[in-house]
Structure formats: structure tokens, C-alpha cells
Amino acid sequence: MNRAAAPLRLVLTCEHGGHGVPAALRARFRGHRDVLTSHRGWDLGALVVARQLARAFAVPLQAATTSRLVVDLNRSPDHPRVVSEFLDGLTDAERRRLLARLHRPHRQRVEQAVARLRRRGAQVLHIGVHSFTPVLDGVERRADIGLLFDPARRPEAAFYRRWKRGFAAAAPDWKVLANHPYRGTSDGLTTALRRQFPRGYLGFELELNQRLFGADRRTWRRVGVRVVRALAAALEDSG
């Protein structure tokens, strides 16, 4: 007799939800608000969609609104660009304190959420919600939605196929691509968690093309509605 598959439980995060700067560091960014509010400083629209997902599926959201130019929560603590060039000149001790204050707590909260669900016997579907600029270095990104995962991990590859079918039903005019515009196995939170939880963990980054978001916040919410419907269909397809 086949054992029933472990239930799939959702963990939601948003690492680049805002472009805030701690008061003690604001002088470093004086005159650079245009950079902070650009795609370099935050993931436009990602937090709105992440909150819609959290409400729709009644799960907590681990989100951050400090600019990625202060500390990039989606990079490993030893990554050379986890702290941006705006903070060049920090001493090693200052850098360690910054990571301890902003980077480590987010990582620990997510790790603990995954660990709790694994202890209860659940499989974990972790989705980090992000967005990307439509054009980078003169090259147009061709996807509306990128789903980043590790194709060598069979449960992730299988869920990608279900999620893509969900998008085909919920947003047939959107182009959905695997591992675009980045590779799902590059340095990042999901990659780190796959090493920590080699079984029972499915790690995805949902990448939303910022061209989907107009100036009207109602447009942002409509994007979220389609994302919710696509994920609901994929979860239903998972049994």
C-alpha cells in the first residue's frame, strides 16, 4: 500500500519589499533617492502581491522593507554584494552588526517557519515574491512571470509544471518561463534552504515583470488576483 503524500504547506517571504534606509545610514544615500526607488533599491509591486497571497491562503508573511542597497536579504551573508557600494568603508565590526541586525533575523524567521512545518510532517512550499525590471543593460526581458527553482529536484520540477498550468488558466496572456531572468540555483535564500532541508522542501522565487504594474495601485492588485488564482490551481492539482 502506498503511503499518503505529506501535506504541502506554504511559507511566504518578500525580501525586497521596500526601499527604506535606517536613520543612521541615511547620510550615505543623500542625493541618491532615484537609485533607492529604482529596481536597484527594491522590487516594485512584490510586497503588494505577497500580501495578497498571504491573505488568500491565510499564512504568515515574512517581509522586509529595508532597501536591498542597505542589506540584500536574498544574498548569503558572505556574498561580496550583500552590502552595496553605498556602504563602502564600513569596518568589519560595523558590517557584522548590520548583518546581525537586519540580515540574520529574517533568515532565522524563515528557517524556523520551515523547520516547524517539517517537524509536523509537512512538505514545505516556500515562495519568495520578487519583481524584475523589464529592461536591463539594454536587453528586454521576455517573460511576464519567471518561476525560479532547481530543475534537478523532482518535486520542484513537478510543481513548476502544475503552477505553469495554473497560470495558463488564470492569465493566458502572460508568458511564464522557468528560471528567467535568473537561475533558481544561484546564490539566494531558497538555495541556502535547500541545503539545510534536503528533503520535504520546495523552494521557488516568483519573479514578476514590473511592466505588469501600472501607476494605479488597482492594477497592482489585479496582478495579485491572477497570481493567487494560478497558485490556488497548482495547489489543488497537487492534491
C-alpha positions, 0 to 999 in steps of 0.5 A, a space after each residue: 500500500 502506498 503511503 499518503 503524500 505529506 501535506 504541502 504547506 506554504 511559507 511566504 517571504 518578500 525580501 525586497 519589499 521596500 526601499 527604506 534606509 535606517 536613520 543612521 545610514 541615511 547620510 550615505 544615500 543623500 542625493 541618491 533617492 532615484 537609485 533607492 526607488 529604482 529596481 536597484 533599491 527594491 522590487 516594485 509591486 512584490 510586497 503588494 502581491 505577497 500580501 495578497 497571497 498571504 491573505 488568500 491562503 491565510 499564512 504568515 508573511 515574512 517581509 522586509 522593507 529595508 532597501 536591498 542597497 542597505 542589506 540584500 536579504 536574498 544574498 548569503 551573508 558572505 556574498 561580496 554584494 550583500 552590502 552595496 557600494 553605498 556602504 563602502 568603508 564600513 569596518 568589519 565590526 560595523 558590517 557584522 552588526 548590520 548583518 546581525 541586525 537586519 540580515 540574520 533575523 529574517 533568515 532565522 524567521 524563515 528557517 524556523 517557519 520551515 523547520 516547524 512545518 517539517 517537524 509536523 510532517 509537512 512538505 514545505 512550499 516556500 515562495 519568495 515574491 520578487 519583481 524584475 525590471 523589464 529592461 536591463 543593460 539594454 536587453 528586454 526581458 521576455 517573460 511576464 512571470 519567471 518561476 525560479 527553482 532547481 530543475 534537478 529536484 523532482 518535486 520542484 520540477 513537478 510543481 513548476 509544471 502544475 503552477 505553469 498550468 495554473 497560470 495558463 488558466 488564470 492569465 493566458 496572456 502572460 508568458 511564464 518561463 522557468 528560471 528567467 531572468 535568473 537561475 533558481 540555483 544561484 546564490 539566494 535564500 531558497 538555495 541556502 534552504 535547500 541545503 539545510 532541508 534536503 528533503 520535504 522542501 520546495 523552494 521557488 522565487 516568483 519573479 514578476 515583470 514590473 511592466 505588469 504594474 501600472 501607476 494605479 495601485 488597482 492594477 497592482 492588485 489585479 496582478 495579485 488576483 491572477 497570481 493567487 488564482 494560478 497558485 490556488 490551481 497548482 495547489 489543488 492539482 497537487 492534491 
